[in-house]
Amino acid sequence: MNTNNFDMAKMMEILSKMDKKDLEAGIAKANQILQTKSKDEILKEINKNK
């Protein structure tokens, strides 16, 4: 399996351990980023954080 593939089971495990308030805040932040930034800006920021 390619390490770049999205691991849904791992993500669900992480999400299940999160507090509902933290989860909602994270979703709101992700939604805000997706609405305000261009695709190139988002990809640049993701690659910068690796």
C-alpha positions, 0 to 999 in steps of 0.5 A: 500500500502506498504510504500517501494513501488516506488511511480511513481506519486510522483517521476514524480511530483518532476521531473517536478519541477526540472530544466532540467540542474539539472535533467541531472546532477542527471541522470548522477550522478546516472548512474556513481554510477550504473556503478562504484559500486557493488550492495552491495555497492549501497544498503549499501549507500542507507541504510546508508542515511535513 
